[in-house]
Amino acid sequence: MFRLIPVFIASFFLSLNFGATLYVNSVFLGQFFPSFVVSLLFLLGAVLNIILFMLSPKLLNELGKEKLLFITILITALSTLALSTAWSSAVAIPFLLYSSTIFIVYYLIDIFVEEGSQDAFTGEIRGVYGTVMNGGIAFGPIFSSILGAESDLRPIYALGASLLVVPLFLSVYLISKKSSWQKRRHEPIALPFLIWWKKENIRAVSIAKFVLETFFGLLIIYTPIYLHDVLGFGWGELGVIFSVSLLPFILLEWPAGELADRFWGEKEMMSTGFFIMGVALLIMPYLDKSFIAWILVLPLSRIGASLVEITTESYFFKKIRAEDTGILSIFRLLRPAGVISGAVIGALSLSLFPFQAIFLVLAVIVFWGLWESLYLRDTL
């Protein structure tokens, strides 16, 4: 695990950047565009991300994972910096660049982590990695509460860009140490959707993952808008609420990964996580502007989401090998696909129902994920 330390450090600073901007993006874009255009921009960014995932086998083969990691981090850093200087609708361009590369960076880090993992410790290693990554994401919104102003959110993006200096240097370090990593050829072939579909357990855990990513995608876009624009919370309160709501990902994923390795397996914890998520979503429409209520219910939903996240990750990576980058690409493609799903479902829900109903619609989808998780063949 020690050889993964540079990768973990890069992931932490990347996640600080991601967490700092995560709940700010939709409100920031809303300063220039109406809400339906904001949803469209999230959708377009996710589509561009999916296109890059489709091209990833060829890019990996031609550039190697180390150089591709450097290039994508550089694009992510420059687009974040551009967001910090945007004063017009041209803000859409750097936002789309950022959206199209951020999950590719995480995908490349996944490859490094998988190459340094052994199946017997997959849950523990994924738990440590998840704790490091989610720690950065959880601390990121604190910057929103400190730097965020109702009239100007650009300082948050300026800080986010500076946080990517460390991952950039570490990616250069990985290029210099390329020979120390096990070399594998990544063939420039199409993503193996047919092979993925025939693997029943991988397909089932992928559906569960897609439901989780839809949950993330919808709430990331619409929760800040609802709490800020509808209920009237300020960024000082929202930064604290969002940071506290992400603490379960830090506190639970490592021990949950170890439990999945040694005692319970993934299936039971995954199903429990979906149930908790669904119950929390059913409560949300009935909450008013109460700091205490939201700081209790949002973390409750994330307790469930953290259990689902670590168990889907652990289960999936126990079923693949490090050279299965095509299947991994499909699995990671579910992140932008979830953003698309969340944006579309949210937009349709808002066009048909009051804003609060968006949480009830999402609860139905989450309970579908619970149903799918029951079909998994457990690893213990």
Residue pairs with C-beta under 8 A, 6 or more apart in sequence:
1 116
1 125
1 128
3 116
3 180
4 112
4 113
4 116
4 125
4 129
6 170
6 173
6 174
7 109
7 112
7 113
7 116
7 170
7 174
8 128
8 129
8 132
9 166
9 170
10 73
10 109
10 166
10 167
10 170
10 171
11 106
11 109
11 129
11 132
11 133
11 136
11 167
12 132
12 133
12 135
12 136
13 136
13 163
13 164
13 166
13 167
14 73
14 76
14 105
14 106
14 109
14 136
14 163
14 164
14 167
15 132
15 133
15 134
15 135
15 136
15 137
15 140
16 136
16 137
16 139
16 140
16 143
16 160
16 163
17 76
17 80
17 136
17 140
17 160
17 161
17 163
17 164
18 102
18 136
18 137
18 140
19 136
19 137
19 138
19 139
19 140
19 141
19 246
20 140
20 141
20 143
20 144
20 156
20 159
20 160
20 163
21 80
21 83
21 98
21 140
21 156
21 157
21 160
22 137
22 140
22 141
22 220
22 242
23 141
23 144
23 220
23 223
23 224
23 238
23 242
24 144
24 148
24 153
24 156
24 157
24 224
25 42
25 95
25 220
26 38
26 42
26 220
26 221
26 222
26 224
26 225
27 153
27 224
27 225
27 228
27 229
28 83
28 91
28 153
29 37
29 38
29 41
29 91
29 92
29 95
30 38
30 225
30 229
31 153
32 88
32 89
32 91
32 92
33 41
33 89
33 92
35 225
35 350
36 347
38 221
39 221
39 343
39 344
39 346
39 347
40 343
41 92
41 95
41 96
41 99
42 99
42 217
42 221
42 339
42 340
42 342
42 343
43 339
43 340
43 343
43 344
44 96
44 99
45 95
45 96
45 98
45 99
45 100
45 336
45 339
46 99
46 217
46 336
46 337
46 339
46 340
46 343
47 336
47 340
48 96
48 99
48 100
49 99
49 100
49 101
49 102
49 103
49 104
49 335
49 336
49 339
50 333
50 336
50 337
50 340
51 100
52 59
52 100
52 101
52 104
53 103
53 104
53 107
53 191
53 329
53 330
53 332
53 333
53 336
54 190
54 191
54 329
54 333
56 104
56 107
56 325
56 329
57 186
57 187
57 188
57 189
57 190
57 191
57 325
57 326
57 329
58 188
59 68
60 68
60 186
60 325
61 185
61 186
61 187
61 188
62 188
63 71
64 178
65 108
65 111
65 112
65 186
66 171
66 174
66 175
66 178
66 181
67 175
68 108
69 105
69 108
69 109
69 171
69 174
70 168
70 171
70 172
70 175
72 101
72 104
72 105
72 108
73 105
73 164
73 167
73 168
73 171
74 168
75 97
75 101
76 97
76 98
76 101
76 102
76 105
76 164
77 161
77 164
77 165
77 168
78 94
78 97
78 161
79 94
79 95
79 97
79 98
79 101
80 94
80 98
80 157
80 160
80 161
80 164
81 157
81 158
81 161
82 93
82 94
82 97
83 91
83 94
83 95
83 98
83 154
83 157
83 160
84 154
84 155
84 156
84 157
84 158
84 160
84 161
85 154
86 94
86 154
99 336
99 339
103 332
103 335
103 336
105 167
106 133
106 332
106 335
107 328
107 329
107 332
110 328
110 332
111 322
111 325
111 328
112 174
112 181
113 125
113 126
113 129
114 317
114 320
114 322
114 328
115 181
115 182
115 184
115 322
116 125
117 125
117 126
117 317
117 322
118 125
119 318
120 261
121 261
122 261
122 314
122 317
122 318
123 256
123 257
123 258
123 259
123 260
123 261
123 266
123 310
123 314
123 318
124 254
124 257
124 258
124 261
125 257
126 253
126 257
126 310
126 313
126 314
126 317
127 253
127 254
127 255
127 256
127 257
127 258
127 310
127 314
128 254
128 257
130 249
130 253
130 254
130 257
130 309
130 310
130 313
131 249
131 250
131 253
131 254
134 246
134 249
134 250
134 253
134 306
135 249
135 250
137 246
137 249
138 243
138 246
138 247
138 249
138 250
139 243
140 243
141 238
141 239
141 240
141 242
141 243
141 246
142 239
142 240
142 243
143 156
143 159
143 160
143 239
144 153
144 156
144 235
144 238
144 239
144 242
145 235
145 236
145 237
145 238
145 239
145 240
145 243
146 239
147 155
147 156
147 159
148 156
148 235
148 236
148 238
148 239
149 155
149 235
150 234
150 235
153 235
174 181
182 322
184 322
184 323
186 325
189 326
191 326
191 329
191 330
191 333
192 326
192 327
192 330
193 330
195 326
195 327
196 202
196 203
196 206
196 327
196 330
197 203
199 319
199 327
201 315
201 319
201 376
201 377
202 316
202 319
202 320
202 327
202 331
204 372
204 373
204 375
204 376
205 312
205 315
205 316
205 319
205 376
206 316
206 330
206 331
206 334
207 369
207 372
208 270
208 274
208 308
208 312
208 369
208 372
208 373
208 376
209 312
209 316
209 331
209 334
210 334
210 337
210 338
210 341
211 274
211 365
211 366
211 368
211 369
211 372
212 305
212 308
212 309
212 312
212 338
212 369
213 334
213 335
213 337
213 338
213 339
213 341
213 342
214 338
214 341
214 342
214 345
214 362
214 365
215 277
215 305
215 338
215 342
215 362
215 365
215 366
216 305
216 338
216 339
216 342
217 338
217 339
217 340
217 341
217 342
217 343
218 341
218 342
218 343
218 345
218 346
218 358
218 362
219 301
219 342
219 362
220 339
220 342
221 339
221 342
221 343
221 346
222 342
222 346
222 350
222 355
222 358
223 298
224 238
226 355
226 356
226 358
227 233
227 238
227 241
227 294
228 234
228 235
228 238
230 355
231 288
231 289
232 289
233 241
233 289
233 291
233 294
237 291
240 295
241 291
241 294
241 295
241 298
242 298
244 295
244 298
244 299
245 295
245 298
245 299
245 301
245 302
246 302
247 299
247 302
248 299
248 302
248 303
248 305
248 306
249 302
249 305
249 306
249 309
252 303
252 306
252 307
252 310
253 306
253 309
253 310
256 269
256 306
256 307
256 310
256 311
257 310
257 314
259 269
260 266
260 269
260 310
260 311
260 314
260 315
260 379
260 380
261 314
263 380
264 380
265 378
265 379
265 380
266 311
266 312
266 314
266 315
266 376
266 378
266 379
267 311
267 315
267 373
267 374
267 376
267 377
267 378
268 378
269 307
269 310
269 311
270 307
270 308
270 311
270 312
270 315
270 373
270 376
271 370
271 373
271 374
272 304
272 307
273 303
273 304
273 305
273 306
273 307
273 308
273 311
274 304
274 308
274 366
274 367
274 369
274 370
274 373
275 304
275 370
276 300
276 301
276 303
276 304
276 307
277 301
277 304
277 305
277 308
277 366
278 304
278 363
278 366
278 367
278 370
279 300
279 304
280 297
280 298
280 300
280 301
280 304
281 301
281 359
281 360
281 362
281 363
281 366
282 359
282 360
282 363
283 297
283 300
284 297
284 301
284 356
284 359
285 356
285 357
285 359
285 360
286 356
287 293
287 294
287 297
308 369
308 373
314 379
315 376
315 379
316 331
318 379
320 327
320 328
345 361
345 362
345 365
346 358
349 357
349 358
349 361
350 358
353 361
